[in-house]
Amino acid sequence: MNFWRSKRIAILAAVIAILAYANLKVINSTVEISPIKAVENGANLAPAPTDAKLPGLPEPRQLSEFKQTVTRPIFATDRRPVERKPKAEISSTLAAAEAVPKQLQLIGVIKGEKARALIRSNTSAQGTWMSIGEDIDGWRLREVAGNAATIETHGHKYQLFLYPGAGAN
């Protein structure tokens, strides 16, 4: 039994030695990685031109061609661009906007049986996950629907929207 065990150890040691030798050869060898263009006979090698087109790659496009992609909101399910109010409408609703609680911002919503809203206030930088009926800074969460949350204080209801300008629709 000791004979087979010592033979296995000797074979294992030989394999390790061979792998170590191969590893040293690979580490100490130099590899030429500059781009080259082979000539037909293989004797003369010339550097590849820098303006050569690579096969199969599309033509580069200008960033201005991607305006549709950039203007669409990432996290909206319909990916339709948010319509902004014209300046005339903004000035007419300025009085109503002043009554909206500016210290609160809707950051996220969870829809379902137990709908919740992530609302950030001036008092907490991270925001607070709230269920319907909970209070934050004197405001009570009444409803979570779509991309909006309805809050209430002293009988006045206001809607907070996930995306700026979404209330114009």
C-alpha positions as a Markdown table, in Angstrom:
| # | Residue | x | y | z |
|---|---|---|---|---|
| 1 | Met | 0.0 | 0.0 | 0.0 |
| 2 | Asn | 2.9 | 2.4 | 0.8 |
| 3 | Phe | 4.3 | 1.6 | -2.6 |
| 4 | Trp | 1.2 | 2.8 | -4.5 |
| 5 | Arg | 0.9 | 5.8 | -2.3 |
| 6 | Ser | 4.5 | 6.9 | -2.9 |
| 7 | Lys | 4.1 | 6.2 | -6.6 |
| 8 | Arg | 1.0 | 8.5 | -6.7 |
| 9 | Ile | 2.9 | 11.2 | -4.8 |
| 10 | Ala | 5.8 | 10.9 | -7.2 |
| 11 | Ile | 3.5 | 11.3 | -10.2 |
| 12 | Leu | 1.7 | 14.2 | -8.6 |
| 13 | Ala | 5.0 | 15.9 | -7.9 |
| 14 | Ala | 6.1 | 15.3 | -11.6 |
| 15 | Val | 2.9 | 16.9 | -12.9 |
| 16 | Ile | 3.3 | 19.9 | -10.6 |
| 17 | Ala | 6.9 | 20.3 | -11.7 |
| 18 | Ile | 5.9 | 20.2 | -15.4 |
| 19 | Leu | 3.1 | 22.7 | -14.9 |
| 20 | Ala | 5.5 | 25.0 | -13.0 |
| 21 | Tyr | 8.0 | 24.8 | -15.8 |
| 22 | Ala | 5.3 | 25.6 | -18.4 |
| 23 | Asn | 4.1 | 28.5 | -16.3 |
| 24 | Leu | 7.6 | 30.0 | -16.0 |
| 25 | Lys | 8.0 | 29.7 | -19.8 |
| 26 | Val | 4.8 | 31.6 | -20.4 |
| 27 | Ile | 5.6 | 34.3 | -17.9 |
| 28 | Asn | 9.1 | 34.9 | -19.3 |
| 29 | Ser | 8.1 | 34.9 | -23.0 |
| 30 | Thr | 7.4 | 38.2 | -24.7 |
| 31 | Val | 4.2 | 38.6 | -26.7 |
| 32 | Glu | 3.9 | 41.1 | -29.5 |
| 33 | Ile | 0.5 | 42.7 | -29.4 |
| 34 | Ser | 0.8 | 45.6 | -31.8 |
| 35 | Pro | -1.6 | 45.5 | -34.8 |
| 36 | Ile | 0.0 | 44.1 | -37.9 |
| 37 | Lys | -1.0 | 43.4 | -41.4 |
| 38 | Ala | 0.6 | 40.3 | -42.9 |
| 39 | Val | 1.9 | 40.3 | -46.5 |
| 40 | Glu | 1.1 | 37.3 | -48.6 |
| 41 | Asn | 4.4 | 35.6 | -48.3 |
| 42 | Gly | 4.5 | 36.2 | -44.6 |
| 43 | Ala | 8.1 | 37.5 | -44.6 |
| 44 | Asn | 7.4 | 41.2 | -44.4 |
| 45 | Leu | 5.0 | 42.5 | -41.8 |
| 46 | Ala | 3.7 | 46.1 | -41.8 |
| 47 | Pro | 1.7 | 47.9 | -39.2 |
| 48 | Ala | -2.0 | 48.1 | -40.0 |
| 49 | Pro | -3.3 | 51.5 | -41.0 |
| 50 | Thr | -5.0 | 53.4 | -38.2 |
| 51 | Asp | -8.0 | 54.4 | -40.2 |
| 52 | Ala | -8.9 | 50.9 | -41.3 |
| 53 | Lys | -12.5 | 49.9 | -40.8 |
| 54 | Leu | -13.2 | 46.8 | -38.8 |
| 55 | Pro | -15.5 | 44.4 | -40.6 |
| 56 | Gly | -19.0 | 44.0 | -39.1 |
| 57 | Leu | -19.1 | 47.2 | -37.0 |
| 58 | Pro | -21.8 | 49.8 | -37.6 |
| 59 | Glu | -20.9 | 53.3 | -38.6 |
| 60 | Pro | -20.5 | 55.7 | -35.6 |
| 61 | Arg | -23.6 | 57.9 | -35.1 |
| 62 | Gln | -24.0 | 61.4 | -33.7 |
| 63 | Leu | -25.3 | 61.8 | -30.2 |
| 64 | Ser | -28.1 | 64.0 | -31.5 |
| 65 | Glu | -29.6 | 61.0 | -33.3 |
| 66 | Phe | -30.5 | 59.5 | -29.9 |
| 67 | Lys | -32.8 | 62.3 | -28.6 |
| 68 | Gln | -35.8 | 60.0 | -28.5 |
| 69 | Thr | -33.9 | 57.5 | -26.3 |
| 70 | Val | -32.7 | 60.1 | -23.9 |
| 71 | Thr | -36.0 | 62.0 | -23.5 |
| 72 | Arg | -38.1 | 59.0 | -22.5 |
| 73 | Pro | -38.2 | 58.2 | -18.8 |
| 74 | Ile | -36.5 | 55.0 | -17.9 |
| 75 | Phe | -38.8 | 53.8 | -15.1 |
| 76 | Ala | -42.2 | 54.6 | -16.7 |
| 77 | Thr | -43.9 | 51.5 | -18.0 |
| 78 | Asp | -45.2 | 53.2 | -21.2 |
| 79 | Arg | -41.8 | 55.1 | -21.8 |
| 80 | Arg | -43.7 | 58.1 | -23.2 |
| 81 | Pro | -42.0 | 61.4 | -22.7 |
| 82 | Val | -43.3 | 63.5 | -19.9 |
| 83 | Glu | -45.2 | 66.4 | -21.2 |
| 84 | Arg | -44.2 | 69.8 | -19.7 |
| 85 | Lys | -46.7 | 72.6 | -19.0 |
| 86 | Pro | -46.3 | 75.6 | -21.3 |
| 87 | Lys | -45.1 | 78.7 | -19.4 |
| 88 | Ala | -48.5 | 80.3 | -19.6 |
| 89 | Glu | -50.1 | 77.4 | -17.7 |
| 90 | Ile | -47.3 | 77.4 | -15.2 |
| 91 | Ser | -48.0 | 81.1 | -14.3 |
| 92 | Ser | -51.8 | 80.4 | -14.0 |
| 93 | Thr | -51.2 | 77.5 | -11.6 |
| 94 | Leu | -48.5 | 79.3 | -9.6 |
| 95 | Ala | -50.9 | 80.1 | -6.8 |
| 96 | Ala | -52.0 | 76.5 | -6.4 |
| 97 | Ala | -48.4 | 75.3 | -6.6 |
| 98 | Glu | -47.5 | 77.5 | -3.6 |
| 99 | Ala | -50.0 | 75.6 | -1.5 |
| 100 | Val | -48.4 | 72.3 | -2.3 |
| 101 | Pro | -46.0 | 71.1 | 0.4 |
| 102 | Lys | -42.6 | 71.9 | -1.0 |
| 103 | Gln | -40.8 | 70.0 | 1.8 |
| 104 | Leu | -42.1 | 66.7 | 0.5 |
| 105 | Gln | -41.0 | 64.8 | -2.6 |
| 106 | Leu | -42.3 | 61.5 | -3.9 |
| 107 | Ile | -39.3 | 59.2 | -4.7 |
| 108 | Gly | -41.0 | 55.8 | -5.3 |
| 109 | Val | -44.2 | 53.8 | -5.1 |
| 110 | Ile | -45.0 | 50.2 | -4.6 |
| 111 | Lys | -48.4 | 49.1 | -6.1 |
| 112 | Gly | -50.5 | 46.2 | -4.9 |
| 113 | Glu | -52.6 | 45.2 | -1.9 |
| 114 | Lys | -50.4 | 47.1 | 0.5 |
| 115 | Ala | -49.5 | 50.1 | -1.6 |
| 116 | Arg | -46.7 | 52.2 | -0.2 |
| 117 | Ala | -44.9 | 55.4 | -1.1 |
| 118 | Leu | -41.3 | 56.5 | -0.5 |
| 119 | Ile | -41.5 | 60.2 | 0.5 |
| 120 | Arg | -38.5 | 62.4 | 1.2 |
| 121 | Ser | -38.9 | 65.4 | 3.4 |
| 122 | Asn | -36.5 | 68.2 | 4.3 |
| 123 | Thr | -36.1 | 66.5 | 7.7 |
| 124 | Ser | -34.7 | 63.2 | 6.3 |
| 125 | Ala | -32.3 | 62.9 | 3.5 |
| 126 | Gln | -33.1 | 59.2 | 2.8 |
| 127 | Gly | -36.9 | 59.3 | 2.7 |
| 128 | Thr | -39.5 | 57.2 | 4.5 |
| 129 | Trp | -41.6 | 54.3 | 3.2 |
| 130 | Met | -45.1 | 55.1 | 4.2 |
| 131 | Ser | -48.3 | 53.0 | 4.1 |
| 132 | Ile | -51.7 | 54.6 | 3.6 |
| 133 | Gly | -52.8 | 56.4 | 6.8 |
| 134 | Glu | -49.3 | 57.2 | 8.1 |
| 135 | Asp | -48.1 | 60.7 | 8.8 |
| 136 | Ile | -45.0 | 62.7 | 7.8 |
| 137 | Asp | -44.4 | 66.3 | 8.7 |
| 138 | Gly | -48.1 | 66.8 | 9.5 |
| 139 | Trp | -49.2 | 65.3 | 6.1 |
| 140 | Arg | -51.2 | 62.0 | 6.0 |
| 141 | Leu | -50.8 | 59.6 | 3.1 |
| 142 | Arg | -54.3 | 58.9 | 1.7 |
| 143 | Glu | -53.8 | 57.1 | -1.6 |
| 144 | Val | -51.1 | 55.6 | -3.9 |
| 145 | Ala | -52.1 | 55.3 | -7.5 |
| 146 | Gly | -49.9 | 54.9 | -10.6 |
| 147 | Asn | -47.0 | 57.4 | -10.4 |
| 148 | Ala | -48.6 | 59.6 | -7.8 |
| 149 | Ala | -49.4 | 59.7 | -4.1 |
| 150 | Thr | -52.2 | 61.8 | -2.5 |
| 151 | Ile | -51.5 | 63.4 | 0.8 |
| 152 | Glu | -53.8 | 65.4 | 3.1 |
| 153 | Thr | -53.6 | 67.9 | 5.9 |
| 154 | His | -56.4 | 69.9 | 7.5 |
| 155 | Gly | -58.9 | 68.7 | 4.9 |
| 156 | His | -56.7 | 69.8 | 2.0 |
| 157 | Lys | -55.6 | 67.1 | -0.5 |
| 158 | Tyr | -52.5 | 67.4 | -2.7 |
| 159 | Gln | -50.9 | 65.0 | -5.1 |
| 160 | Leu | -47.1 | 64.3 | -5.3 |
| 161 | Phe | -45.8 | 62.9 | -8.6 |
| 162 | Leu | -42.8 | 60.8 | -9.3 |
| 163 | Tyr | -41.9 | 62.8 | -12.4 |
| 164 | Pro | -41.8 | 66.6 | -12.5 |
| 165 | Gly | -44.5 | 68.0 | -14.7 |
| 166 | Ala | -46.5 | 64.8 | -14.6 |
| 167 | Gly | -49.4 | 66.6 | -12.9 |
| 168 | Ala | -50.1 | 68.6 | -16.1 |
| 169 | Asn | -51.7 | 65.5 | -17.9 |
